[in-house]
């Protein structure tokens, strides 16, 4: 399958998996002095590619960026467990929605193939 919606779902699933790893890394380092949390930047890049009619969709890649702007503790660590857990829950909801969309799309394809016999 090479249509735009399938490509978007696949790319977003990959980004969601990366985001989960980054969030887990942030949480694992909550007690590491001087640790700065990271985040995944993707949606703005994706929107720019879609605004250009999806021409550059394959070249859009997520970027892991370090957040040096804040510090919650004297030791320089800026991991906020509440934020990380909220981000993780949001990411899980997105992942589940993407899997559901992919499942629906695959079901439609199965129907088309089976009814075409």
Beta strands, then each sheet from edge to edge (+ up, - down):
strand 1: 38-41
strand 2: 63-66
sheet 1: 1+ 2-
end
